[in-house]
Amino acid sequence: MLATWYKEQQNNDNPVVIIIDDMERCCASILSEFIHMLSEWVLKVPAILIMGVATTVDAPRNVLPSNALHRLHARKFTFQSLPEKMNYVVETAFVKQSSEFTISHKTAVFMRNYFVHQNGSVTSFIRALKIACAQHFSTQPLCFILHWFLRDEDNEVPQSHIYGLSQERMLKLAFDLPSWKSTNNQITQLSGETLLDGLTQLKKLHKTWRMVVLCLYEAIKGENVQLLDLMCEALDPKGPFASQFDIGSRVLPSDDSTSQKFHSLEKNKGLINRAIRRVKELPANQLLVLMKAWEKHTVDVPEFHSEVKALVLSLLKLEENGESLNQNKVEMTNTRKQALRGHLNGADKNLRVANEKASNLVDLMVRRYMCPVECVALHEVLCFDCVDQLQAALIGDMRRRIQMDLQDFHAIIRCSCCSKRGSTILPSMPDSSIMYTLAQEHGDVVNVHDWYQSFKSVVLSTHMVSKRGKSRSKQHSPTPKKRKTTSELSQPSEASIQARFCKAIVELQVTGLVRMPNRRRPDYLQRLAFGS
């Protein structure tokens, strides 16, 4: 069956991956037979077998017989450490150039604290990130502009009509954003070109901000620093490094007084200052590795890229001179020792100059481009900042939220027929909402039979009303209808009502609102939530 499925064109791009969590807990004979079977079918179903080992890497030799081992082409690997996984997630989601969605400083701090309180679980952080994305895309009507940020050519105004939004409505929503109102009150002509200029500026500054964060992280990651901590500091709109940017993202003049003020603020605090200081202290080989990494990150910023390339060349030359001196050191006579000392002193001086240049370069990067996204106009388009909503979704009273959603379902599904129902139970309501509302009439235990009869009467009420209306129309109609209309809804069967009833009960059980009957009282179930 698996081979037949794998033959299909859409399924045979990659080999089948089979994961065994802990091979040492498996039965050796069954696992050996399974490996034999996979090897016999390997031409039709190429497979990769991933086996987890809890003790040592020679565990397969101790568990499997030799004939099974011979059929395996084994390779060993280890998982990344938890900090490495976390840094990879943060870099991919927020810092890499392919990412445009971002979060505010308060949201980043909350997600970091949530990650720590959940015992450092990467799954918990990814869950928070998914909820933040979902809430941003469901509450921000201009989130479709994120697709515009991913395009290489950004000289056209985003086409809002593709997403069901008129151009006039898009412009009104954009120019009503708080970040735009607080920075561009002097602009009177609000057109598509004005919006395009603002979005282009936002895209440019967000891109260079990520470049600076990556360069700083390359400088400091050898000291067991988490990228999320560095990102929280770089996102702070009230931090010392954001003080040189006004809310409209225009850089203040970087004269000597500004530079001195910049260095005097929290001089010995923070990860950013720590990274700048570390660049000054790196030895030649580590500084060369760092400059090569910077060369990749600054490729889209020519003014810094040329400086980094010049530093790489000078460090390479310095490294070659140092190697040649070390090779000739043994062959040198006493008369040339003094000259050797002079060469070494010159090499140390050149290294100090290179360290100073690299430190000044990253200092200039921070002063010019370390602009937090919240300091830029129109940042609400790509930045999620509703930390209260995220907190309520993650650590709030979820049961109360579910009860409110069951009662106010029409606000979620935008149902017009149920929005004015008041306290009346209508058959057009979702089954789980009908069941939850009917349960309010009972105490802490609910009789299943009575509950079902109430649910059944609600479901059939619409058909009873239609029958009464139909009989009245027949009495007052002057001419009887010759044909039956096929649009009439057929009355649901007893089996279908029971199936809907059981499904709704399971939904209430999964959401934690009821507890299923036990053997002592099979006709009663217990309510676990009262009121909202």
N, C-alpha and C positions, 0 to 999 in steps of 0.2 A: 504493500500500500504506500509506503514512504517513497519507494523508487518510482512508482507511477506518479505520485504528486510531484516529485523532484524533476520528472521529465518535462513538465510544463515550462514554457519559456520564461514566464515571469518568476519562477521559483528557483532556477538553476544558476543564478548569478554568483552565489556564494555557497561555500560548503555548509553543511548542517553542523551546528554547534550543540554539543551535549554537555551539560554541566552536572558533575557529581560533587555535591557539597563537601562531603567528608568520606573519602574512599576507605579509610580505616574502619569505618562503621559498617561497611558493606560486607555481604557474604562473599568470600573469596571465590568460591566455585561459580556462583551466579555472575559475578563481575567478569570472571575469566571467560565464561561462555558468551557473555554479551560482547566482549572484545573480539572473540572469534567470529561471531556473527557479523559485526561491523566490518571486519577485515575481508570477509567473503563478499560483501556487497560494496566494497570501497570504490569500485569502478562506476557503479550506477548511483551510489549515494556517498560522495566524499564527505567524510565527517572529521570534525575536530573534537576531541574528548578532553574537557577541562576537568581535572580532578583536584579537589582540595585536600591538603595534607595538614594535619594538626600537629604532628610531632617533628620528624626530620625528613629530609629530602630522599633518604633511602627507603622510605615507607613502602613504595611500590614493590621493591625487591622482597620485602618481608611479607607482603600480602599476596601478591600474584605469583603464579607458577611461571617457570621459565618460558614455556611455549606461548603464554599470553604476552610476556614481556617482549619476545622477539617480534611480535606483530605490531608493536608500538614504536613510533618514531618520536621519542620523548624529548621534550625541552622543558627546562624548569624556569620559573619566573616568580617574582614576588610582587605583591600589591604595593602601591605607593603608601607612604605613611599618611595619617589623617591630615596633618597640616599641608602636605603636598597636594592631596585631593582638593582641599578647601581652596588653596591658592589657584589651582587649575580652574575650578568652578567660577571663582570671582573674576579671574582674568578673561575667561571665555565670555561670561555674561555681561561684564561691565567695561572692561579695559581694552580688549582687542578692537582693532579698527573695524571689524565686521559687525560690532555691536553698537546699536544706537539707543536702545532703551536704557534708561538709567534711573536711579533713585535719589531722593533728597538726602541731606545729611542726617536728619532725624530718623528717617527710615533706615538708613545704613547702620546707625548706632543701635536702633531697636533690633534689627536682624542680627547684628553681631552679638548683642546680649542674649537674644533668643537662642542663638547657636551655642553659646557658652552654657546657658541654663539647661539645655537639652543634652548635656554631657558631651558636647562637641560632635553631635551627629550631623554629618553632611546631608543626610536625608531630610532632617528638620529644616536646614537652611534652604534646600532646593524646594521643599514644600512651601516655605514662606515666599520664596522667589516666584513660584508659580501663582500663588494667590495674589501677589502684588501685580504681576502681569495681567491676570484675569480682571482684577479690579480696575486697573488703568484702562484697559481696552474696552471695558463695559461702561465706564463713567466719563471718559474723556472723548467728546464727539470729534475732536480733531486728531485722534490717534492714527488715523489713516495716513497722515503726513509722514509717519515713520517710513513708509515705503518710498517716499520721495528722497529721504536721507540716504537710502541705500543705492540710489542711482548715481552713476558717474557724471552724467550731464544734469546739472541742477540749474539750468538757465530758463526753465519754464515753471510757471505757477502750478502748484499741485492741482490736478484735475479732480475736483470734488464731486462732479456729477456722476462719476463712475461708482461712487459709494453712496449715491442717493442724497447728496447734499448740494444745494445750489451754490453758485459762486458767491452771491451776495450774502448768504447765510454763513458761509465759511469765513468771509472777511469780517463779518460782524462778530462772530465767535472769537476770532483771533485777536481783533483789536479791543475786545472787551476783557481779555485776560489781564489779571492784576499786574503781572510783570511788564506788560506793554503800557498800561495806563500810567504806571509810576515812572516810566522812563521817557516816553515819547509824546508827552502832552503838547509839545511845540509843533509836532507834525500835523498839518491840517489836511493834506491830501492823502487819504487812506485808500489806496488802490492795490491791485494785484502786484504791481511792481514794488510797492512799499513792503508788502508781506514777503515777497521773494527776497528782498534785501535783508530783512530781518532773519529769515530762515537760513540764508547763506551765511550770515554772520554767526548764527547759533551753531551751524554745522562746522564751520571753521574752528571756532573756539573750543567746541567739544572735542574735536579731533586732536587739536594741539594739547588740550588738557590730558587726554589719554596718553599722548606721547610722553609728556613730562612724568606722569605717574609711572609708566613703564621704565623710564630711565632711572628714576629715583629708586624703584624697586630692585632693578639690576644692581644698583650700588649698595643696597643694604640687605639683600636677601641672604647673604652669607652669615648674618647675625641672628638667624632664626626669627625674623620679623614676618608677621602675617600681612599679606597684601590687603586684606580687609581692614586691618588697623590703619595702614597707610592711606587707603582710600577714604576712610572716615575722616581723617585729618585733612585730606586734600579737598573734600567736599564741603567743609565747614565754611558757610558764607560769612561768618563772623570771626573767623580765624585771622591771625596776623598776616598771613600771606594773601588774604582776600581784601585787605584794607586798601590796596592800591588800585582796585577795580571799583568803579561806581556800579550802580545797579544796572546800568545800560550796557555794561561790558566794554566801556571805553577805557583804555589803559591810561593811567595818570602818567605825567612826565617822569621819567626815571632819572632825575638829576642826582647830584651827590647827596643832597639832603634826604631825598626819598630813599636812596640806597642805605644811608646810615641809619635812618629810622627803621628800615626793613630789617637790618641786621641786629638792631638793638632790641627788637621785639622778641621776647622769649628766646634769647640767644642760645641757651643751653637746653631747651626743652623741645619735645616733639620729634617725630621720626623724620620729618623733612630736613630739619637742621642737622639731625644725626647723620643722614645720608650725605649731606654736603660736606660735613666734617670728615666723614670716612673717605671720601674721594681724595682728600689731601694727604691721607696717611697710607694709601695703598702702595705696595711694592710694584716694581716695573711689570712683572709678569701678570699680576692681577689687574693692573691698570690697563694693560693691553687687551685682556679678555673683556673688560668692561667697555672699552672704547669700541671694540668690534660689535658688541651687543648694541651699543648706542647707534652705531652706524646703520644697523637694520631698522631701528625704531625711528630715526630721524630722516628717513629717505624722502618723506613728503614735505620736509621743511628745509629748503635749500640752504638758508643762512646758517643753520646749525649743522647740517650734514657736511658742508665743506670744512667747517672747523673740526669736526670729529675725524674726518678723513685725514686732515693734516696732522692731527695728534696721533692717529694710528701709524702714519708713515714715520713720524719722528720717533715713536716708541719702537717700531721695528728696526730702525737704524740704530737706536740705542742698544737694543737687544743683540744685534749683530756685532757691534763694537765690543760689547761685554763678553760675548762668546770668544771672539778672536783674542782678547786680552787674557782670558782664562786659559786658552790653549797654549799661548806663548809664555805663560807665567813660569813654567818649570824651566824653560830653556834660557830665561833671562839671567844675565850676570849681575853681580853686585853694582856695577857701574850704571845699570839701567833701572835699578829699583826706584831711584828718585823720580825718574820719568814716569814709571808705572804709577807711582802714587799720584802724580799730577793728572794722569789720565783717569784714575779712579775718582779723584776729587771732581774732575770735570764731568764724569758720568753721573755722580751724585747730584751735582748742580743741575745738570740737564733733567734728571728725574724730578727734582723739586720744581723746576720750571714747568714740566709737563703736568705734575700734580696740581700746581697752582692754576694752570690754564684750564684743566678739566673742572676744577672746583669753581672757577669763575664762570665757566660755560654753563654748568648746571644751575649756578646761582642766577645767571641771566635767563635761563629757561623758566625758572620758577617765577621770577619777577615779571616776565613778559607774558607767560602763557598759563600760569597756574590760576586760572579763573574758574571758580566753582560754577557749576551749571546753574545754580539758583541766582547767580548774579547776572544772568543773561536774559534779555527779553525773549518772550515766547517759549521759555524753557518748559512750561506746563505741557507742551505737546509731547515731549519725550521723557519727562521726569515724573515719576510717581511720588507724591508727597503726602498721601492720606494715611499717615501712620496710625491714626486712631482706628480707621476701618480695618487695617491689617492686624492690629492688635486685637480687635474684637473678633476677627475671623479666626485667629490662632489660639488665643488664650481666653476669649470671652466665654460667656455662658451660652454654649452652643445649643443646649436643649431649649432655652428660652427663645433663641433666635429661630429655631425650627418651628416652635409653636406660633410665633408671630407670622412666619412665612405661611403656615397652614391656614391661618385666619385671614391674612391679607394677600392671598394668592393672586387676586385679580390685579394687584399692583405690579406683580412680577410677570404674569403672562399677558397683562394688558387686556383683560376680558371685560368688554363693555356690558355684557348681559348680566354679570354678577356684581358689578361695582356699586349698584344701588339697591342691593338685596336687603340691606339692613341686617336683621337677625334671622331672616328666613333662609331655610336650607333649600337650595335649588338643585335639581338633578343635573344641571350643566356644570356643577362644581366638580373638581377632581375628587376621585373616590376617597383618597386619604384625607382630604379636607372635610368631606361629608362624615367620615368615620370619626375624625377627631372632634367635630362639632357635636355629634350625637353622644360621644363619650362624656361630654361635659354634663349631661343630664344624670349621670350615675355617680356613685361615690368612689371609694378606693378600689372596689372590685366591680366588674362589669359582667353581666350574664350574656354569654355569647349568643344564645338563642334570641333573647330580646333585642340585642344589638343588630343581629341579622335581620329580624323582622322590621325594625325601624329603617335600616338601610334599604331593604327591599321596597318598602312603601315609598321612600324618597325616589328611588330609581324609576318606579312605575307611575309616579304621580304625573309626569308629563304625558303619558299615554292615556291616563284617566281623564285629564283635562281636555286632550284632543278629541277623545270619544264624546264627551259631553258637548263640546263645541260642534262636533259633527252632527249629533242628533238634533241640536237646536237649529242648525242650518237646514236640515232636511224638513223640519216642520214649517219653516218660513219660506222655503224655496218654492216659487211658483211652478217650475218645471223640474222634474227629477233628472239627475245626471244619468246619461246613458253609459258612460265609461268610468271605470275606476282609475283614480290617479295612482301612478306608480311611485310618487315621491313620498308617500306616507311611510313613516318609520315603523318597522315591524317591532312588535313587543319582544323584549329580550326574554330568552328562555331562563328557566330556573337554574340550569347548569351554568349559564354565563354570569348570572347574578352571583351565584356562589363563588365562581372563580374570581370575579372582581372583588368580592368581600374578603376572600382569603389573601389576595394580593395586597389589598389595602392594609390588612392586619399585619402582614409581614413587613410592609414599609414602616408602619408605626413601631414595630418591634426593633427593626434595624436602627431607627433613629432614636431609640431609647425612651419611647413614650409609654410603652406597655410591656408587660411581661407575660409570656405565654402560659396557658393553664398547666397545672401539675397533676400528678396522679390522684392526689387526695381530692381536688376539686376540678375535674376535667371540664366542667361547664362554665367556669369563671376564669377570667384573666384579670390581672392587677394593673391598675394605672400607676405610672411612675412619675407623672408630671401633672400638676394642678394649677390651672390659670396660666397667665402669660405676663 
